[in-house]
Amino acid sequence: MKSAEIRQKFLKFFESKGHQIVPSSSLVPHEDPTLLFTNAGMNQFKDVFLGFDKRPYVRATTSQKCVRAGGKHNDLENVGYT
């Protein structure tokens, strides 16, 4: 099974449970000067969590593209094992 198929099955499973499929946002967050790149799947919901934005849904599912880079909690050598 290809990764695109796994991603699609993941999204469809949560959609069947009442979640709204939200497309992946850009790797370079153009409207957030606090981020150089998307480093987590929840970045696109930041304004919702901070109370600045309201979405027409309460449950969401996404397969967000993100950049993994070294840092304080570097786990790059563990990617793909779990």
N, C-alpha and C positions, 0 to 999 in steps of 0.2 A: 504494500500500500504506500502510495506517495504522500509526502507531507501535506500537499494541498488537499488530498482526500481526507486525511485525519483532521485537518483544520475545519473542513466543511462538515464532517460528521459531528465534531465538537459543537460548532455553531448551531447546527440543526437540532441537536439534542436539547440544548438550552432554549432554543426557540419553541420547541414542542412543550416546554414547561412554562411558557408564558414570558420569556425574555425577549427583548427587542435586540435584533442583531445591529450592532453599531460598527460601521466600517473602520478600518485601521486609519488613524490619522497620520500626518506627515512625520517622517523621522526628524525633520527640523521644524520645531514648533514656532511658526511664524507670528503668532499672536501672544506669545509668552516670553518676555525678555529675561525671565529668570532662568530659562533653560537653553542650553546650546543645542541639545539633541534629546530625543525621547529615550529615556533610560528605564522606563517602567510602563507597563500596560495601563496603569491607572492615570497617567499624566493627562490624558484627554478628558478626564472627569474632574480635574482639579477645581475648576470654577464651580462645579456642582457641590463638591464637598465643602468649599469655602462659602457657599450660599450666594454666589454671584450669578448663577445660572440655574434655570429650572428646565428640566427635560419633560417631554410629554409621556414619559414612561418611568416606571419605578424599578424595573429589573432590566439589566442589560447584559449582553454577552458580546465579546469581541475577541479577535485574535490580532492584537496590536504588534506591529513591527517595533522593535526597539534595539538600541545599540548596547551591547555588553562591553564594558571597559573595566580595566583594573582600577583598584581603589582600596579603601579601607577594608571592605568586605569582599575581596576578590575571590570569586568562586568559578572563574572561567574554566579551570581544569576539571570542574565537576559537571559542566553543562553536558547534557545528553545521557547521563548515567541514571537519572531518576525520572 
